[in-house]
């Protein structure tokens, strides 16, 4: 083989590529050790290490799943659902990423911890792996469900006890749980390739319960992959195993945190299509729980819905309570009701029907304190402020229940970092 003058130019280009990849945290030409053994549909796109990551993580990597079927999901136009902070950097400067991309966070000791089975943490709605697991106070006061938020979380707690801890970061904060279940499988595939293990343990908090449970139950999109049997234990933390109906039961109070004309800014879906704020009747289909006006920005919330009116009734003290829950035009609001939203794609019954395999020992953790600061708390029955205890502990379709527990002093947002909850999770993982 002859190189001549082109030989020197080729080496210069390769050296430049290597220097650039180191400078911006991208994998070097030819891949890296982290990418060895990955399925062909997964590509390591970027890696951020010491000096570029925060909140106590050792490394954050971005992967792409090239499987046809993933798409860029809808985001509210005003930016409230966009990626923020360091996540924009991790997603390559993109605030509205393609849902086939995901982040894999690695905790200190991910490759040296004494535990045999690694742990993958899966966060909930409108959240990130950073705030959920590593720095509950990242978004400031009240962001963790309490007036004062800690600066470390379950990641540090488990890593400090010898667990090899990872967390997944999703492209969409309120995304389709069927796609996110496939991403959970991708993250597991990467962990198995990194460590040479055959199984992992899963911890799914709140909406994260949906994607973890859908993964092990093979509830998937038509183009998705079935569960390959690589989970040892599943721990659901404040998960709506029996579904939830909070937005419809408390729609009037819920809407004030969402509707911009009322001063709302929260990235959450509304049970209404129309609402009157300060005398102005407006439509916001982009915030609808069900597809409306060409928008469908909150599929993951719709998938968690189930009716609880037959158990705990409906909050009849709320404005427009009947039309909010059952549909129709109220005095100040209008909407199609919870049953229409369930019919548009709830996953609760499909998950119950599919069942969790007997080989996956499942543990269920609930919060017992309905005192989440800054929101109207779920008050129709015992709850963690958002999810009923009886839903979080619902074992329908779960073949092997390893244990159930309620942390009486923890609300829904505290469950991921409360010391008693962390101790219970660690005990189940042991």
Secondary structure as GFF3:
##gff-version 3
##sequence-region A 1 430
A	DSSP	alpha_helix	4	24	.	.	.	ID=ss1
A	DSSP	three_ten_helix	33	35	.	.	.	ID=ss2
A	DSSP	beta_strand	42	48	.	.	.	ID=ss3
A	DSSP	beta_strand	57	65	.	.	.	ID=ss4
A	DSSP	alpha_helix	86	90	.	.	.	ID=ss5
A	DSSP	beta_strand	101	107	.	.	.	ID=ss6
A	DSSP	beta_strand	118	122	.	.	.	ID=ss7
A	DSSP	alpha_helix	129	129	.	.	.	ID=ss8
A	DSSP	pi_helix	130	134	.	.	.	ID=ss9
A	DSSP	alpha_helix	154	159	.	.	.	ID=ss10
A	DSSP	beta_strand	165	170	.	.	.	ID=ss11
A	DSSP	alpha_helix	177	195	.	.	.	ID=ss12
A	DSSP	beta_strand	200	205	.	.	.	ID=ss13
A	DSSP	alpha_helix	208	216	.	.	.	ID=ss14
A	DSSP	beta_strand	231	237	.	.	.	ID=ss15
A	DSSP	alpha_helix	246	249	.	.	.	ID=ss16
A	DSSP	alpha_helix	251	256	.	.	.	ID=ss17
A	DSSP	three_ten_helix	260	262	.	.	.	ID=ss18
A	DSSP	beta_strand	274	277	.	.	.	ID=ss19
A	DSSP	beta_strand	280	283	.	.	.	ID=ss20
A	DSSP	three_ten_helix	285	287	.	.	.	ID=ss21
A	DSSP	alpha_helix	299	302	.	.	.	ID=ss22
A	DSSP	alpha_helix	309	312	.	.	.	ID=ss23
A	DSSP	alpha_helix	321	326	.	.	.	ID=ss24
A	DSSP	beta_strand	328	329	.	.	.	ID=ss25
A	DSSP	beta_strand	333	335	.	.	.	ID=ss26
A	DSSP	alpha_helix	338	343	.	.	.	ID=ss27
A	DSSP	alpha_helix	348	354	.	.	.	ID=ss28
A	DSSP	beta_strand	361	367	.	.	.	ID=ss29
A	DSSP	alpha_helix	389	392	.	.	.	ID=ss30
A	DSSP	beta_strand	401	407	.	.	.	ID=ss31
A	DSSP	alpha_helix	419	429	.	.	.	ID=ss32
###
